[in-house]
Amino acid sequence: MFYAIQPIVCEKPSLEAINTCLNLLIDSNQVDLARNFLMYTNEHLKLKPNSCIFSILVKHHCKKGNFEYAFEVVREMKKSKTSYPNLVTYSTLMDCLYGSGRFKKTIKLFEEIVLKDQISCDALTYNVLIDGFCDGAKLTGP
């Protein structure tokens, strides 16, 4: 369906459309299709990845347990002037780190976000921290 958009509307698909398609492919574990899709958008549409696309890739690597690859994507983002890691990127990474029991690494990443990158955290980030602390401490309800 994605490939049919441009001939019908005679315009390039928006980055939002690309983000949505990529996210659906990653969520449905269609990694090869996602890779081909990104290569197509780069080669034929001349669209460069934005922070959202990179964050989707971080999510994919985290879900697969490939944290080194996820951090490599973040390092690449930091080199870019147009797709610097944002709060969604970091919250996704923190959530996956907590989910794998890497509590100290998550706290270190949080400190880096706040102190080094000077990004103001939001409710999503704090919810990730609270959930991680609760899971890590094996807290139980009343």
N, C-alpha and C positions, 0 to 999 in steps of 0.2 A: 504494500500500500504506500509506503513512504516514497518509493521510487516513482510512483504515479503522480505525486503531488506537483512536481515542477512542470511537466508537460501540460497539465490541466490548467494550472493557475498562471503559468508563464513567469514564475518568480522562484527564486531560491527559497527553500524551506527556512523558517526562522530557527535561531539557536534553541528556542524553547521547544520546537517540534523535534529537533535533533536530540535535545536532552531527554525528552519524554520517551522517544524511541529507544535510545541507548539504555535508559533506566529499565524499560520493559524487557529488553533483551537480556540485560544482566540479571534482573530478578527472576527470569525464566531459565536461567543458566544456559543461555545461548551465546557462549563466549566467542565461538568462531564467527558467528553472524555479527556480533558486536564489533569484533576486530575488523571484519570486512566493511562493516557499516562506517566505522570511524575512518578507515582508509579512503572510502568512497567520498565522504564529506570533505576530507582534506584535499584529495586529488582533483575531484570533479567540481566540487562546490567552492573550493578555496576557503573553507571556513576553518578557523583556528579554534582549538578547544578553549572553553571558558572555565571558570572555577567550578561550575556545576558539573560539567563533563568530568573534570578531574576528580571531583568529590564522588561521583558515581564509580569511578575506577578505584578510588580508595575503599569504598564500601565493598566492591567486588573482592579485592585482595584480602580485606579483613575477614569477610565471610568464609573465604577459602583458607584462612589461617596463615596467609602469606604476609606477615606484618612487615618484613623487610621490603617487599615490593610496595606495600602501602606507604611506608615512610619514604621510599624512593620517589613515588609520585609526589609526595608533599615537598621533597627537596627540589624536584623539577618545577613545581608550582612556585616555589620561593625564588627561583631564578627568573621567572617570567614577570614581566611588568603588567600583563593584562589578566592574569589568572592566579593571583596570590591566594594562598589558602585562607579560607574564611571560617566563620564560626561553625557552619554546617560541616565543613571538612574536618575540623578538629573534634567536634562533638561525635561525629561518626567514628572517628579513630578512637576516641576515648571510650565510647560505648563498646566497641569491639575488644579493646584492651581489657576492660573490666570483665567482659563476658568470658575472656580466656584466663581470668585469674591474675592478670598482670597489674595489680593494684599500685605498686610503687611506680611503675612506668607511667600509669595513667596520671598520678599526682604530679610527676615530673613534667609530663606534657601539659597539664593544666597550668602549672607554674610558668612554663615557657610561653604559653598563650598570653597570660596576663602580664608577666614581667618583661619578657623579651619582645614579643610581637605587639604588646600593648593593645590587645583586643579586649573589648568589654564583653563579658559573658552575659548570657541571657538565661531565661528560665529553662530552656532545653539543656544547656550545658550543666546548670546546677542540678537538674533532674537526673542527668547521667551520673553526676557525682554522688548524689543522695542514694540512688538505686545501687550504685556500686558499693558504697559504704554499707548499706543495709545487707546486700548479698554477701559481701566480704566478711561482715561480722556475724552472719547467720542469725540476724535478728528475727524474732517471731512476734506475732501480734499478741494482743491481750488474751 
